[in-house]
Structure formats: C-alpha cells, structure tokens
Amino acid sequence: MAAAIMASDGGYDPVISKLITSLKETDNLSDEQDLGFLQNLLQSKELNALVNVHSKVAKINKDDRIAPLLSASMQVLMEVLELLAPRCHISPICKEMFHLLQTPHLQSVLLAHDAIAQKDFYPHLPDIPVEVDEDEETIKIVQLVKSNEPLCAGAQSAEPIVGATIKTDEETGKIIIARIMHGGAADRSGLIHVGDEVIEVNNINVEGKTPSDVLSILQNSEGTITFKLVPSDGKLDQRESKVRVKAYFNYEPDGDPYIPCKEAGLGFQRGDILHIVSQDDSYWWQARKEGEKTTRAGLIPSRALQERRILHDRTQKEPDGDTKTENDDFDREMIATYEEVAKLYPRPGVFRPIVLIGAPGVGRNELKRRLVARDPEKYKSPVPYTTRPMRPGEVAGREYLFVTRDKMEADIAAGKFIEHGEYKGHLYGTASESVKAIVNAGCVCILGPHYQALKSLRTVQLKPYIIHIRPPSFEELKKTRTKARARSTFDETNSRGFSDEEFNEMIRSDERINFLYGHFCDDEIENCELTEAFEKLVTLANKCESEPLWAPASWVQ
C-alpha cells in the first residue's frame, strides 16, 4: 500500500502523507477494518483532489498579486442577460450569447468564482459567548446624521425617526424601536435594532415621555442626533428578502387613515412590480418599486391586511341592479392583492401562447387574424369547436370544427377543452390538444377566448402572455368605426354599422372585464386606429418571444 498520495504536480502531499504515517503508528485502532477504511479514504483520488483545490484556493487568497476583479460575477451575468434580451431577435450573435449565458455549467463556474472571491468557503463558527455581569446593563451610543427621513406622529404611536419607528412598550411603558426601515439611516448604520430601548436622545432623558415628545426633540435637533440605547435581548434579522410581487390594486398612502406614517408610505399602481424587502410586520410590509434607485423602503399594506380591507368593503356596500350583479361576480373571483412573480426567460423553439381578451366588437378577432396572416408559418390559431349548424360559405375545419352537442358535452366533461362556453344556445370551445399541437410544433399559438376562460388558461403548463384589447372613449370609438365602415358584430342577420347603444355596451363590458380580470393581463392595447393597434401587437409579440418578462413565480420554479 502506498505510503503517500501523489499530488497533481507529481509530488506528495505532505499533510496526507503525515496522516497515513501517524495512522500506522497508532495503537488506538485495533480493528483492522477501521484501519483499512481510513487508509483507503486518505489514499482516494477524490480526497487528494479536494486537498489540491483547497491548497490552491488558500494560496490565491494569501497572494496579494492575485485578486479577483469582482466578487459578483453572477450579478453581472444577469445584467448582461437583461441587455441582450431585447436584441436577440435582431442579432444571431446576441441570441447565441443569450442562450450560452443561461447554461447551468457556466453559471455554476461563476457561482464558484464568487464564493472564492467573497471567501465564502471558510467554516462559519458561532460567536464566542461573552460572560457579562447580569447586574450590569449594557448601553450603546449611536450617532446618526439627520436627513430628510420621514418624521411624523402616527395614530398608532409609531413615529419614524431617521428611518426607524418608535412606540411605547405596553408592558413596561418604555420607548422602544418598533421598526427599522430598510435602506434608511438607522438600517445603514447597522447599530440600531428592533426592540432596543431608547434612554436618551441628544442627552435628553426620555423616561416617562411619549413617542410624540421624542419626535419633538428630533424635530428641534440639527445635524448629528445621538441616541443612548439598551440593546434588545434578541436581534431580529434585517436581511432583505428577494421576493417580488405584482400589485393587483392601486394604493395611495396619503388617503390611508390607518398607515402608521403617511410620509413613510409607498404609493403604487395596479401592475407595478414591487420588491418586498421585509414581511416581519403582519400588517405593514416594507417595499421598493422594482427598478427605482431609491435606497429607503416604504410601507405598504400586507396581503393579509389588504384582503381584510377588501372583504370589509364588500360587506359594507349595498349594491342594487347592475352593480349588484358585478359585485356578486366579483365575490366569486380571487381576492386580488399581490402575486409573487419572477423573471421568465424565453426558451429557444418554445413560445408562450398569446391570449387576446376584450369586449365583443372591440376588434380582437381582427387583430388575431392579421397577426396570423402576417406570418402563417409562425403564428397559428387553433380551430375552435362548435355545436351550431354550418353556415353558407363556411368550410368544416376552417372556421370551426362542427360536432354534435352530445359529443362536445362529453369532451367537456372529460376535461378536453381549455375553454368553452355557450352563446345563443350553441356551445363553443378550444380543445387542449389543439393548443399543445401548435406549441409543440414550435409555433406561436394565438388565442382569443372569452375573458372568463382566463382562470383555466393561466396555468404553468401554458404560461400564456395575456393582452387586453380595449376600446377608446365613446367619441373616438364612434368616429373611428364609422370612418372604417365597421360592421356590427352584435347582429348576425343584418350587415350594418354599430349603434350608439352597442358602442356604450362595448365600453361597459370592457370596464367589467378590467374590473374582474384586468390584473391578470400582462399588457393592454387601446384599439383606436386598427393599424396602430396592430403595430403594437406585433411589438408585444416580439417582446414576449425575446425578452425576460415578469410572470407568476410558480411558472419559473
């Protein structure tokens, strides 16, 4: 048996050689089986390779002449992907590089590089406990420079102070740190933590004072603010989360009577992507708008709080007539607050179906027809099924696949349709296999279903890109349709133009779709001038094919 392990450079590893020699000389291992196991382990190629890697990494870190240019190469890779994505459909080189940078082997190499550059390969040992006299109270003094951080007196006895909020502890009556705003001055200092007791502010004792009293001291302070604090028993982790969500409602802090501090709030619109940096508070999350360069996070209502508000608003309303119908339908939908999202990257040869929804008569079918006609080999629309009789001029398998009602009802019961519905006594629907066949053939599937089908279409299997086709104002709608001599889609027996009532019905239907399902849509197109609307549709179709886009996180995992 060899007495040493040969290193990759032809020499012997002295450490392992010494271990084997010591192993042979020991008397503690009387079991020959144990002795043989350890000798085999020490002489294994795998262990030798690990020792060589460790030695080289250690040498690199000791040699001042060898230093990594950066320690976040994976972050650079993601930024490069963001820049390449819009150019993939223009440059073959960009497309090839885009897919190369997504290969797991290359990304693993970069992750290993970052771990070495950040020296993240050493063992993490627990802190050595420090013996402290139990009768002696630890005090820390923290100085912060006063800035434009929010300062206000809230209804919940929580006042932001240089990026933190304070409150009175209900049991002790002491002033304590209630919340640290991510990115604020207190957070950046790393010295103030949730639960710390405030003893003095600028040498003024705050014992027996209220949060409002402390706020007055801060407002009258200039320059540096000095806090004397008693550290909390347990420091809560202030690490930022990586969660991104898509907002499904509008929020304006100034109009919220319950937010702890309006100046600390973050306003947003439905469809905005928010980076949730903290969910420690069950009622108020901390967030930033994705892409904005602001450092301090703002307060937004948590999912649980917003759901309670929506449910409360519904119970307080007493709708009647058409309004009641809308609210009854809305009650059957999910409570729209936030949805966790992640970037969904395009895959070569696998295209997301494009789904166009909109009110009857708005022109989505004409837009779908033009897109298919633009490139019939690339864009394809599945032929729908129907139980209605064939009309003069129609060809079976071209406009529709005509089947009996019994056959279609049986297929619906068997789950063979991704969407179906009934109109004027006849069934219509799109078969799942029709969509899968188009996707598997490497084509872009274009769908124009009824909006109520979105729930069944919006799945991890299909990953659709949903576009809401919307009408313009009544005046523009009437003007453009009259100019284009558009024919009414509400009257199947007579060829005529749209009536004013039909225009109004189109707008009412669109508002209903937006209210119930608008948050599901990835984008929208106002179909005022058909040519301009079609150009935007083509742009969005290319974007869906070539750029990483926000999608439900479950579709990416």
C-alpha positions in Angstrom: 0.0 0.0 0.0 1.4 3.4 -1.0 2.6 5.4 2.0 1.6 8.8 0.5 -0.7 10.4 -2.0 0.8 11.9 -5.1 -0.3 15.4 -5.8 -1.3 16.7 -9.2 2.1 18.3 -9.8 3.9 14.9 -9.3 4.9 15.4 -5.7 3.5 14.0 -2.5 1.0 15.9 -0.3 2.9 16.2 3.0 -0.2 16.6 5.1 -1.9 13.4 4.0 1.4 11.5 4.0 1.9 12.5 7.6 -1.6 11.4 8.5 -1.1 8.0 7.0 2.2 7.6 8.8 0.6 8.6 12.1 -2.3 6.2 11.4 0.1 3.2 11.0 1.9 4.1 14.3 -1.3 4.4 16.4 -2.3 1.7 18.8 -5.8 3.1 19.3 -7.3 1.4 16.2 -7.2 -2.3 16.9 -9.9 -3.0 14.4 -8.1 -3.8 11.1 -11.4 -2.9 9.2 -11.4 0.6 10.6 -7.7 1.0 9.8 -8.2 -0.1 6.2 -11.2 2.2 5.8 -9.2 5.3 6.9 -6.2 4.3 4.8 -8.4 3.9 1.7 -10.1 7.2 2.4 -6.8 9.1 2.8 -5.4 7.5 -0.4 -8.6 8.1 -2.5 -8.3 10.3 -5.6 -11.3 12.3 -4.6 -9.8 13.4 -1.2 -6.5 14.2 -2.9 -8.3 16.4 -5.5 -10.1 18.3 -2.7 -6.9 18.9 -0.8 -5.2 20.2 -4.0 -8.1 22.6 -4.7 -8.1 23.8 -1.1 -4.4 24.4 -1.2 -4.6 26.4 -4.4 -7.5 28.5 -3.2 -5.7 29.2 0.1 -2.6 30.2 -1.9 -4.6 32.5 -4.1 -6.1 34.3 -1.1 -2.6 34.7 0.5 -1.0 36.1 -2.7 -1.7 39.8 -2.8 -0.7 39.8 -6.5 -3.7 37.6 -7.4 -7.0 39.2 -6.7 -10.4 38.8 -8.3 -11.6 41.8 -10.5 -15.1 41.5 -8.9 -16.9 39.3 -6.5 -20.4 39.4 -8.0 -19.9 37.9 -11.5 -23.4 36.2 -11.4 -25.0 39.6 -10.9 -23.1 40.9 -13.9 -24.3 37.9 -15.9 -27.9 38.7 -15.0 -27.4 42.3 -16.1 -25.9 41.2 -19.4 -28.9 38.9 -20.0 -31.2 41.9 -19.4 -29.2 43.9 -22.1 -29.1 41.0 -24.6 -32.7 40.0 -24.4 -34.2 42.9 -26.5 -31.6 42.3 -29.2 -32.0 38.5 -29.6 -34.4 38.8 -32.5 -32.1 41.3 -34.3 -28.7 39.7 -33.9 -27.9 36.0 -34.1 -24.7 36.6 -32.1 -26.7 38.2 -29.3 -29.2 35.3 -29.4 -26.4 32.7 -29.2 -24.7 34.6 -26.3 -28.1 34.9 -24.5 -28.6 31.2 -24.5 -24.9 30.4 -23.7 -25.1 32.6 -20.6 -28.1 30.6 -19.3 -26.3 27.2 -19.4 -26.0 25.6 -15.9 -22.3 24.7 -16.3 -21.3 28.3 -17.0 -23.4 29.7 -14.2 -22.0 27.1 -11.8 -18.5 28.2 -12.6 -19.4 31.8 -11.9 -21.1 30.9 -8.6 -17.9 29.0 -7.6 -15.8 32.1 -8.6 -18.0 34.4 -6.5 -17.8 32.1 -3.5 -14.0 32.1 -3.7 -13.8 35.8 -4.3 -16.0 36.5 -1.3 -14.0 33.9 0.8 -17.3 32.2 1.4 -15.6 28.8 1.7 -14.4 29.0 5.3 -16.4 27.3 8.0 -18.9 29.5 9.8 -18.3 29.2 13.6 -20.7 30.5 16.2 -19.7 33.6 18.1 -17.8 33.0 21.3 -20.1 33.7 24.2 -19.1 36.7 26.3 -19.6 36.5 30.1 -21.4 39.6 31.2 -22.2 40.6 34.7 -26.0 40.1 35.0 -26.4 43.1 37.2 -24.6 45.4 34.7 -26.8 46.9 32.0 -25.2 47.2 28.5 -25.5 50.7 26.9 -24.7 51.6 23.4 -24.4 55.1 22.0 -25.3 55.6 18.3 -24.9 58.8 16.3 -26.8 59.4 13.1 -26.8 62.4 10.8 -30.3 64.0 10.5 -31.6 63.8 6.9 -34.8 64.0 5.1 -36.1 60.8 6.5 -39.8 60.9 7.4 -40.7 62.4 10.8 -44.4 62.3 11.9 -46.7 61.4 14.7 -48.9 58.5 13.7 -52.2 57.3 15.1 -50.6 54.0 16.1 -48.0 55.6 18.4 -45.2 54.8 15.9 -43.2 57.7 14.7 -40.4 57.4 12.1 -37.1 58.7 13.3 -34.2 58.7 10.8 -35.5 55.6 9.1 -36.9 53.9 12.2 -40.2 54.0 14.1 -40.7 54.0 17.9 -43.5 53.1 20.2 -44.3 52.8 23.9 -44.0 49.2 25.2 -47.4 48.3 26.6 -46.0 46.3 29.5 -43.0 48.5 30.6 -44.1 51.9 29.3 -40.6 52.4 27.9 -39.8 53.9 24.4 -38.5 51.1 22.1 -37.6 50.8 18.5 -40.6 49.3 16.7 -39.4 49.1 13.1 -36.3 49.6 11.1 -36.9 51.0 7.6 -34.7 49.1 5.1 -32.3 51.4 3.4 -32.9 54.2 5.9 -30.2 55.9 8.1 -30.8 53.5 11.1 -30.6 50.5 8.8 -27.4 51.7 7.1 -25.7 52.2 10.4 -26.3 48.6 11.4 -26.3 49.7 15.1 -30.0 50.1 15.9 -32.3 47.1 16.1 -35.9 46.3 16.7 -36.6 46.1 20.4 -33.8 48.4 21.5 -34.9 50.7 24.4 -34.3 54.4 23.9 -32.9 56.0 27.0 -31.7 59.4 25.8 -31.9 61.5 22.6 -29.3 64.2 22.4 -28.5 63.9 26.1 -32.2 64.4 27.0 -33.6 61.6 29.2 -36.8 60.2 27.6 -38.0 58.2 30.6 -41.7 58.8 31.1 -42.1 60.6 27.8 -44.3 59.7 24.9 -43.3 59.0 21.3 -44.6 62.4 20.4 -42.3 64.0 22.9 -39.3 62.2 21.4 -40.5 63.4 18.0 -40.4 67.0 19.1 -36.8 66.5 20.4 -35.8 65.2 17.0 -37.6 67.9 15.1 -35.8 70.6 17.1 -32.4 68.9 16.6 -29.8 69.9 14.0 -27.0 67.9 12.4 -26.0 64.8 14.4 -28.5 63.0 16.5 -27.2 60.9 19.4 -29.1 58.0 20.8 -28.4 56.2 24.0 -29.9 52.7 23.8 -30.2 49.5 25.7 -29.8 46.6 23.3 -32.7 44.2 22.9 -32.3 40.6 24.1 -32.6 39.2 20.6 -31.7 41.0 17.4 -34.1 40.3 14.6 -32.6 39.5 11.2 -32.8 42.6 8.9 -31.7 40.8 5.8 -33.6 41.8 2.7 -35.9 39.3 1.1 -35.7 38.6 -2.6 -39.5 38.4 -3.1 -41.0 40.4 -6.0 -44.8 40.8 -6.3 -47.1 42.3 -8.9 -49.6 44.7 -7.4 -53.3 44.0 -8.2 -54.7 47.2 -6.8 -53.8 50.9 -6.5 -52.5 52.3 -3.3 -52.1 55.9 -2.1 -50.6 56.3 1.4 -52.0 59.9 1.8 -55.5 58.5 1.6 -54.9 55.7 4.1 -56.1 56.7 7.6 -54.6 53.6 9.2 -51.0 53.7 7.9 -48.6 54.3 10.9 -46.9 57.2 9.0 -48.1 58.6 5.7 -44.6 60.1 4.9 -43.1 56.6 5.2 -45.7 55.0 2.8 -45.0 53.8 -0.7 -47.7 54.6 -3.3 -48.1 52.3 -6.4 -50.5 51.5 -9.2 -52.0 48.2 -10.3 -49.5 46.3 -12.3 -46.4 47.8 -10.6 -43.7 45.3 -9.7 -42.7 45.7 -6.0 -39.6 44.3 -4.2 -40.8 43.2 -0.8 -37.7 43.7 1.4 -39.4 42.8 4.7 -42.5 40.9 5.8 -41.7 41.0 9.5 -44.8 43.0 10.3 -48.0 41.1 9.8 -49.9 44.3 8.7 -47.3 46.6 7.1 -44.6 45.3 4.7 -41.6 47.3 3.5 -41.1 47.5 -0.2 -39.4 49.4 -3.1 -40.6 49.7 -6.7 -38.6 47.4 -8.9 -36.0 49.3 -10.9 -36.1 52.5 -8.8 -32.8 53.6 -7.4 -34.2 54.8 -4.0 -32.4 53.4 -1.0 -35.1 53.6 1.7 -38.0 51.2 1.5 -41.6 52.4 2.1 -44.6 50.9 4.0 -47.4 49.1 2.1 -50.3 47.1 3.4 -49.6 43.4 3.8 -51.5 40.8 1.8 -53.5 39.8 4.9 -54.4 43.5 5.7 -55.5 44.2 2.2 -57.6 41.1 2.0 -59.4 42.1 5.2 -60.0 45.6 3.8 -61.5 44.2 0.5 -63.8 41.8 2.4 -64.8 44.6 4.7 -65.6 46.9 1.8 -67.8 44.3 0.2 -69.8 43.7 3.3 -70.4 47.5 3.8 -71.7 48.0 0.2 -75.3 47.5 -0.6 -75.4 47.4 -4.4 -78.5 47.2 -6.5 -79.3 46.5 -10.1 -76.4 46.1 -12.4 -73.9 47.0 -9.7 -75.1 44.0 -7.6 -74.5 41.6 -10.5 -71.0 42.9 -10.9 -70.2 42.5 -7.1 -71.7 39.1 -7.0 -69.5 38.0 -9.9 -66.5 39.7 -8.2 -67.1 37.7 -5.0 -66.6 34.5 -6.9 -63.1 35.6 -8.1 -59.9 35.5 -6.1 -59.3 38.4 -3.8 -56.8 40.4 -5.8 -53.9 41.8 -3.7 -50.4 40.7 -4.7 -49.0 37.9 -6.7 -45.4 36.7 -6.3 -43.6 37.0 -9.6 -40.2 36.2 -11.1 -38.5 36.8 -14.5 -39.5 34.2 -17.0 -36.8 33.8 -19.7 -37.7 32.8 -23.3 -36.7 29.3 -24.3 -35.4 28.6 -27.8 -38.1 27.0 -30.0 -40.8 27.1 -27.3 -43.1 30.1 -27.5 -45.7 31.3 -25.0 -49.3 31.4 -26.3 -50.6 34.9 -26.9 -54.1 35.4 -25.5 -56.2 38.4 -26.6 -59.2 39.2 -24.4 -61.7 42.1 -24.9 -65.3 43.1 -25.1 -67.4 41.8 -28.0 -66.9 44.0 -31.1 -63.7 45.6 -29.9 -61.6 44.1 -32.7 -59.5 41.4 -31.1 -60.5 38.8 -33.7 -59.4 41.1 -36.5 -56.1 41.7 -34.7 -55.7 38.0 -34.3 -56.5 37.4 -38.0 -53.9 40.0 -39.1 -51.2 38.6 -36.9 -51.7 35.1 -38.3 -51.8 36.4 -41.8 -48.5 38.3 -41.3 -46.6 35.1 -40.8 -48.8 32.0 -41.2 -45.8 29.6 -40.6 -45.0 31.2 -37.2 -48.4 32.4 -35.8 -51.2 29.9 -35.7 -54.7 29.9 -34.1 -56.4 26.7 -33.2 -59.7 26.0 -34.9 -62.5 26.2 -32.3 -65.2 23.6 -31.9 -69.0 24.4 -32.1 -72.3 22.7 -32.0 -74.1 25.3 -34.2 -75.0 24.4 -37.8 -72.6 25.2 -40.6 -73.5 28.5 -42.4 -73.3 29.1 -46.2 -69.7 29.7 -47.3 -68.2 28.1 -44.2 -65.8 25.1 -44.6 -65.6 22.4 -41.9 -62.2 22.6 -40.2 -61.5 26.1 -41.4 -63.8 28.4 -39.4 -64.9 25.8 -37.0 -64.9 22.1 -36.2 -68.6 21.2 -36.2 -69.6 18.5 -33.7 -72.8 17.3 -32.1 -73.9 18.6 -28.7 -73.6 15.2 -27.1 -70.1 14.7 -28.3 -69.0 18.2 -27.2 -70.6 17.9 -23.8 -68.9 14.5 -23.3 -65.5 16.0 -24.2 -66.1 19.0 -21.9 -66.9 16.6 -19.0 -63.7 14.7 -19.8 -61.6 17.9 -19.5 -60.5 18.0 -23.1 -61.3 21.8 -23.5 -59.1 24.5 -22.1 -62.0 27.0 -22.5 -65.7 26.7 -23.5 -69.0 28.5 -23.3 -72.5 28.8 -24.6 -73.8 31.6 -26.9 -77.3 31.8 -28.3 -78.0 28.1 -27.5 -74.8 26.8 -29.1 -71.5 25.5 -27.4 -68.1 26.9 -28.4 -64.7 25.9 -27.2 -61.0 25.3 -27.8 -59.5 21.8 -27.3 -56.4 21.5 -25.2 -54.7 19.2 -27.7 -55.1 21.9 -30.4 -53.1 24.3 -28.4 -50.5 21.8 -27.4 -50.0 20.7 -31.0 -49.2 24.3 -32.1 -46.8 24.9 -29.2 -45.1 21.5 -29.8 -44.6 22.4 -33.5 -42.5 25.4 -32.5 -45.2 28.0 -33.4 -46.8 30.9 -31.5 -50.4 30.0 -30.6 -52.8 32.9 -30.8 -56.0 32.6 -28.8 -59.0 34.9 -28.5 -61.2 33.3 -25.8 -64.0 34.7 -23.7 -62.5 36.5 -20.7 -64.0 34.1 -18.2 -61.6 31.4 -19.6 -58.6 33.2 -18.2 -58.6 31.2 -15.0 -58.3 27.9 -16.8 -55.8 29.3 -19.4 -53.5 30.9 -16.9 -51.6 27.7 -15.9 -47.9 26.7 -15.5 -48.4 24.3 -18.5 -49.4 27.0 -21.0 -47.7 30.1 -19.4 -49.7 32.5 -21.6 -49.0 36.1 -22.4 -52.3 37.9 -21.9 -53.1 41.2 -23.7 -56.3 43.2 -23.0 -57.7 44.8 -26.2 -59.5 47.9 -25.0 -61.8 50.4 -26.8 -61.1 54.2 -26.8 -63.6 56.7 -25.5 -67.1 56.8 -26.9 -66.4 59.7 -29.2 -63.2 58.1 -30.6 -64.9 54.7 -30.9 -67.8 56.1 -32.9 -65.6 58.2 -35.1 -63.0 55.5 -36.0 -65.6 52.7 -36.6 -67.8 55.0 -38.7 -64.7 56.0 -40.8 -63.6 52.4 -41.2 -67.3 51.4 -42.0 -67.0 48.7 -39.4 -69.9 46.1 -39.4 -71.7 45.4 -36.1 -70.8 42.0 -34.5 -74.0 42.1 -32.4 -76.3 41.4 -35.3 -75.7 38.2 -37.2 -78.6 38.5 -39.6 -78.1 42.0 -41.0 -74.9 43.7 -42.2 -75.0 47.2 -40.6 -72.8 49.6 -38.6 -72.7 49.8 -34.8 -75.4 51.7 -33.0 -74.6 54.1 -30.2 -76.1 51.7 -27.6 -73.7 49.0 -28.9 -70.8 51.3 -28.5 -71.8 52.1 -25.0 -72.3 48.3 -24.3 -68.8 47.7 -25.6 -67.4 50.2 -23.2 -69.4 48.9 -20.2 -68.3 45.4 -21.0 -64.7 46.5 -21.2 -64.9 48.2 -17.8 -66.4 45.0 -16.3 -63.5 42.9 -17.8 -60.9 45.3 -16.5 -62.6 45.3 -13.0 -62.8 41.5 -12.8 -59.8 40.3 -14.8 -57.6 43.2 -15.7 -55.0 42.3 -13.1 -54.3 39.0 -14.9 -53.2 40.9 -18.1 -49.6 41.4 -18.9 -50.3 44.3 -21.2 -53.1 46.2 -22.9 -53.7 47.8 -26.3 -56.2 50.5 -27.0 -57.8 49.7 -30.3 -58.5 53.2 -31.6 -56.8 53.1 -35.1 -56.6 49.4 -36.2 -53.2 49.9 -37.9 -51.6 51.4 -34.8 -53.1 48.8 -32.6 -51.8 46.0 -34.8 -48.3 47.5 -34.8 -48.3 47.5 -31.0 -49.5 43.9 -31.1 -46.5 42.9 -33.2 -44.2 44.7 -30.9 -45.6 42.9 -27.9 -45.4 39.6 -29.7 -41.7 40.1 -30.4 -41.1 41.2 -26.8 -42.8 38.1 -25.5 -40.5 36.0 -27.7 -37.2 37.6 -26.9 -37.3 39.3 -23.5 -37.4 38.0 -19.9 -40.8 39.1 -18.5 -42.4 39.1 -15.1 -44.6 36.0 -14.6 -46.1 34.1 -11.7 -43.2 32.7 -9.6 -44.7 29.2 -9.8 -44.1 29.3 -13.6 -40.4 29.8 -13.1 -39.6 27.5 -10.2 
